[in-house]
Amino acid sequence: MNNASKLDGEKDLNNKNIDSYDLAIIDALAENSDITANELSAQVHLSRTAVARRIVQLKDNGLLGKSKSQLDFKQLGFTVRAIIHISSPAKGSFNALDSLISLPEVLSISVVVGKGIFVADTIFRDTDHMHLFLSNLPGASDSETHVVLKMHNSEMAVRDRLRLIDESLSQKKVGSVSPPPPNSA
């Protein structure tokens, strides 16, 4: 049985079987990580014990990570957010990674293929702070900075995302499937 036909029942994600209850739990937590156990239990129609057991299993299988609160960095006084593509000399590249990830302005670093080898998501108090950071960027031979004007996060439910990806892959039309209309709830 292929993955697309398992969506309503059970789905095999890299040999990690999850069912519609697991998808409902993942969707609910993605929408509101502060949901109470009682609310989650009622929403997915399982007992609190069953929900707790499934959450532990989803974490053990690597499908749920440690939950972190979404911070509003502007409220904390960081008015500039920037994505920085960083090139580093090949020798010692990963030493630069260790130096960069330890900087308080760096939220995350991705190792990438293409222009640069690192992409850093960063925050700054203001443009003077960003300029000072860029002037002292450790281990970088070159960088390209993109200031984020506004961030938009997808609100697509995990179940819809999986279904649409499976459909587009089976039809070999990746990127051409329209997302479902927003929930009217």
GIDAPE-V217347 format. One record per backbone hydrogen bond with DSSP energy under -1.0 kcal/mol. CO is the residue of the C=O (numbers start at 1). NH is the residue of the N-H. E is the energy in kcal/mol with one decimal. If there is no record, write none. Layout:
BEGIN
co = <CO CO>
nh = <NH NH>
e = <E E>
END
This chain:
BEGIN
co = <3 9 11 16 18 19 20 21 22 23 24 25 26 27 28 32 36 37 38 39 40 41 47 48 49 50 51 52 53 54 55 56 57 58 58 59 71 73 74 80 81 82 83 84 85 86 86 87 87 90 92 93 94 95 96 97 100 103 105 108 110 117 118 119 120 121 121 122 124 125 126 127 128 129 130 131 134 142 144 146 157 158 159 160 161 162 163 164 165 166 167 168 173>
nh = <6 20 18 13 11 23 24 25 26 27 28 29 30 31 32 35 40 41 42 43 44 46 51 52 53 54 55 56 57 58 59 60 61 63 64 62 73 78 77 124 148 122 146 120 144 117 118 141 142 93 96 97 98 99 100 101 103 106 123 121 119 112 86 110 84 107 108 82 80 79 130 131 132 133 134 135 137 87 85 83 161 162 163 164 165 166 167 168 169 170 171 173 176>
e = <-1.4 -1.1 -2.9 -1.6 -3.9 -2.4 -2.1 -2.4 -2.7 -2.9 -2.5 -2.5 -2.4 -2.1 -2.3 -1.5 -2.7 -2.6 -2.3 -2.5 -2.3 -1.8 -2.5 -2.7 -2.5 -2.3 -2.5 -2.2 -2.1 -2.8 -2.3 -2.7 -2.1 -2.3 -1.3 -1.4 -1.0 -2.7 -1.7 -2.8 -3.2 -2.9 -2.7 -2.9 -2.4 -2.7 -2.0 -2.2 -1.3 -1.5 -1.6 -1.5 -1.8 -2.0 -2.9 -2.7 -1.8 -1.5 -2.1 -2.5 -2.2 -2.2 -3.0 -2.5 -2.7 -3.2 -1.2 -2.0 -2.3 -1.1 -2.0 -2.6 -2.3 -2.3 -2.8 -2.1 -1.0 -3.3 -3.1 -3.0 -2.6 -2.8 -2.2 -2.7 -2.4 -2.6 -2.5 -2.6 -2.5 -2.4 -1.7 -2.8 -1.9>
END
